Amino acid sequence: MASRAKMSELRADMLKNAKSKEKAAQNETDFDDVPLVGIASQIKKAEDSKTIYYCEPGNYDLLPYPDVEIRLDLHTEEKRASMVDSIKTDGILEPILVWCQDNQKYILAGHNRYDIGKELQIRIPYIEFSGLTKTQADRIVIITNLQNRQYTEMKPSQLAIMLKRLVNETYNELDKKDIVAQINEQFNLGTKKIYQYLRYNQLNKKFLDMLDNGKISLYVGYQIGGINPSIQEQLYTFISANQIGSITMKQIDTLFKKNPSLWNEDLFCRVFGLNEKKVRSARKPTNITIKYKSIEPYCKDNNITSESILNTLKLSKNISDKFENAGIKYNDQLLLDVIDKYLLDVQK
């Protein structure tokens, strides 16, 4: 996030550049020709006008910016609490920027300040912009978002759409490069990162939601964004039908070993480990024989039954296992001593 001092310098530089393009004689810089310069000019003009209006308690008539794609969520938890404490102490020091359109007043910058001011029921200062087109208003919203928010506070889809609006698909390739360079200089995003986020706009809505929710990484989203929309839909249909919750970097790299035009369900099954495993044939039953001599020791009483013999065999096996688990070599005498002690205790 650019510091306020740096932003002031950048605005001054952009105004200087505007003059070098022989537009100083005009009352307003052409927003649509050089968007970042135009925005700086408009904001500076409004700030220098010193015409500040106020919302008074009981008459809070400002509305949130209607374009939800570029309007960021309000602060929550610690960040909001910190702003509340600051405004309680010092009030709202920086006026809110407002766009007057169709007899309505829409907030361009300062949604959090306005919301907290209403909560605290205090006077809220604001500056009005009038005569803006929707494109111009959008760009003020976007520029102030990028100035005042950390990029980590935004969803990838939000940053992607804001950069797309700044670059705008109507510009020719040379203009785009110039605008990307301005964005990089002003917001320190890096040219590579800007183009990366611009590609996210090519993701279909379903993959964009997965990107926002952390189901796919930025790398995976970038790779998918470069493939044909119909193939994106084919891939999403497969992972949805098979309840695959995420796509890893390794999986997407494996997919891209083949040209996306050759992707098919068989490849998807192999990449996502859904090939049917061969069912191992059941082992043939083994005949188990028990010699009569093994049972004979348990059959010397007239009351012997099949069940009593089975229980005795189980007990013998359990005792043998206990000796083994204890690391003691089986010894009849040891066992007899324990049995004798038990019988003596019972007789008492």
N, C-alpha and C positions, 0 to 999 in steps of 0.2 A: 504494500500500500504506500503510495507516494506521500511524503510529508507535506504539510501546508506550505512551508517555505519553498520547497522544491516546486510545488504546483504553481506558486506565484511566479517563480522564475520561468517556468515552462509557458505560462500564459503570456508573460511579457515577450518571450522569444517568439511565440506564435503570432502575436500582434505585430512584432517587428517584421516577421516574414510576410505577413499580410500586406504591410505597407510596401515591401519590396516588389510585390506583385501589382503595384499601382492601384490599390483599392482603398487607399487611405481617404480619398476624396468622397467615397460613398458613405452614406449614413450607417449602413449595416454591411457586414461582410456576408457574402453569399454562402449560406449554410451548406447548400447542396453541392457546391463546387469543391470547397475545401472544408470538410465537416469539423475537424478538430479546431482549426483556426476560427471557424464561425462560432462554435460553441464558446470558446474562450472570449471572443469579442462580445457576444451577447451577455455572458455572465458578468464580465468586467463592466459593461455598460450599466447593467442593473445595479451592481454593487456601488458603482460611483454615483448613481443617481441620488443616493441617500434618502430615497422615498420609501420609508418603512411603514407598513400597516400592522395592525394588531388584531388578533382574535381575543376577545374578552370572554371571561367566564359567562356561560349562559348563551354565548353566540359563537360557538365553534362551528364554522361553516365550511371548512376545508375538507376536500374529499381525497381518498387515496387515488393514486394514479391508476387509471382504468385498465391499462395493459398489464395483465398479471404475468405475462411471460418475462418481463424485464423488471417487475416490481419485486424486490427481495422481501423475504419474511422479516417480521419484526424481531428484535433481539429478545432473548429469554434469559432466565436464570441470572448468573453472575454478571453478565454483560449489561443486562437491563438494570439490575440492582445498582451497578456502578453508575450508570447514567442517571438513575433516579436520585442518588445521593448528590451527584454533581449539580444537577438542576435545582435540587432543594437548596443547595448552598449558594450557587451563583446565578441561578435563573438560566434562561435560554440565551446564550451569548451570540450565536450565529443564526441569523434569520433563515427561516424556511423559504425555499424557492417555490413559487406557485405559478401555474399556468392558467390564465383566465380564458375560458373557451365556452361558448354557448351558454353564457350567464352562470357558469359553474367555475369553481376554483379548485384545481387539481394540484396535489402536491407533487412537485418534480423531485425535490430532495428535502429530507427531514421528516420522514414518516415516524421514526422513533421519537424524535424531539416533540413532534405534535402529539403523539399518543400519550407520552409521559406528561406533557403540559396539560392535556385534558384531564388525566388522572389526578394531577395535583391541583387542578382548577386555578391555573395561573395565566397571566397575560402571555400570548405567544406572538412574537414578531415574525413578519414575513415580507418578502419582496415579490412583486408581481411581474410576470412576463405576459405580454399580450401580442397578438399578431403572429404567433408562431404556427407553423404547420405541424402536423402530427409527427413527421419525420424529425423536425427540429426539436420538438418536445422530447421525443424518444431519446435523442442523442444527449440531451442535457441529463435525463434520468440515468442513462448508461454511464456517461463520463463521471457523474458524481458518485454512482455506485462503485465504480472502479477506484475512485479517489479515496472513498471513505470506508470501504470494506476490504477485509482480507479475502483473498481468493478461496481460501479453505472454508469460508463461511457460505460459499455459493455452491449450489449443485452444479455438476459438470454441464448439464443441459442449460442452466441459466447463463453461465459464462459463455457457452457456445453461441447461444442466440444473441447475446449482447454484442459479441465480437462480429457476428454476421451482420447485425444491424449497422454497426460502424463501418464495416468494409463495404457492405451492400453489393449485391450481385449485379447491379446495373452498371457498375464502373468497368472500364476496360482493364486489361491485365496490368498495364503500366500504372494506372491510378491505384489499383489494389495494392501493388507493391509499395507505393508511396504512403498509402494510409496505414498499411501494416508497419512500415518503418516508424511512422508517427506514434502509433499505439505502443510499439516496443520502446521507443524513447521516453514516452510519457509514463508508462506503467510498469516498465521493467519485466514484461512477461517473457521476452525472448521470441524472436521470429519463428523459430521451430515450434514453440509451444502455441503460438497464435494460430499457425496453420493446422496444428494438431486439433485444437478446439474447433476450428472452422469445419473440420471433417466430421466432427460429431453430429453436425446438423444433417448429415446424410444418413444417420441411423434411423431406422423406423421407430415409431413411438414405443414399441415393446422393448426393443434393445436399449433405447434411451432411458426407460424406466429402470431396467436392470443396471445400467451404468450409474444412475443416481442412487440406487439402493445398494451399491457395492457388490452386486451379483457377478458383474464382470469388471475387470480392471480397466484403467485408462488405455493400456496397451491393447487389450482385447477389443475394446470399443473402437479404437482407431483402426484396427485391422478389419473389423466387420464393416465399419463405415465406408470402406473402399470397395465393397462388392455390390453387385447389382441388386436393386431392391427386391426383385423376385427371388433371388437366391437367399437374401436375408430372410425373407418370409418362409422359404423352404426350411432353412436352418432353424428358425424359431419354432415353426410348426413341429419339427422333430423333437426338439428339446422339451417343448411343452407337453407333447403327447406322451413322452417317456419320463416326465416329471424330473428332468435334469435341472437342478436349481441354479447351477453356475457353470461357467466355461473358464477353464484355466489357460494360462499362457501356453503351456505345453500342448494342450489339446488344439488350440487355434493354430499353433505352428505346424502341428501334424496335418491339420486340414489343408493348410496352405502349401504343403508339399505337392499338392495337386491343384491345377487350375480350378478356380471356383466353378467354372462352367461344367466341370466334370464331377462335381460333388453329387453324391446320391445317397440313398438310405443305407446301402451296404457299407459305404465309407463312414458314414455317421456312426453306425453300429460298432465298427471296429475302433474308431477314435474314442468313443464314449464307453467302451467296454461292455457293449450290450450283445455281443455275439453269444449265441446259445452254447453253453458248455456241454461237451459230450457227457452223457450220463454213463457212468461206469456200470458195467454189467454186474449184477449181484454175484457174490461168490457162491460157489456150489456148497451146499450144506455138508458139513463134516460129521461123520458118525463118531460118537463118543462112546467108548465102552467102559464100564465099571466092573471090575473083577469082583466075584463073590467074596474073595478073601478080604476085600476092603470094607465090606459091610458086616462080615461075620462077627467082628468084635462087639458090634452094637446089638447083636441078636441073641443074647444069652438069657433073656428074661421072658417069662410067660406073658407079660403085659406089653411086649413090644408091638408097635404098630408101624405102618409105613411112615406116618407123620412123625413119630418119635425118632425113627431112624434118620429122617431128613433133617430134623432139628439138631440132632446130635452131630451129624456130618457138618452142618453149618457152624456149630459151636467149635468143633475141632479145627475147622478152617480159620475161624476168627482168632482162636488162640495161637495157631501157628503164625498167622499174620502179625499178631502183636509181638511175638518173639522176634520176628524178622525186622519189624519196624524199629524195635528197641536195640537192634544190633546184637541180640543175644542168641547164641546157638540153642536150638530147641533141646530141652532136657526133661525127660519124663519125671525125674525125681523132684525137680523144681516145681513142676505142676502138681505132683502128688502132695508135696508139702503144703501148697496153697489150699488144695482141696481138703486135706486133713484139718487145717486150721479153721476152714469154713464150717466143717461138720461139727467140730468141737464148740464153736461159737453158737451154732444152731441148737445143739443139745443143752447148752446152758440156759 
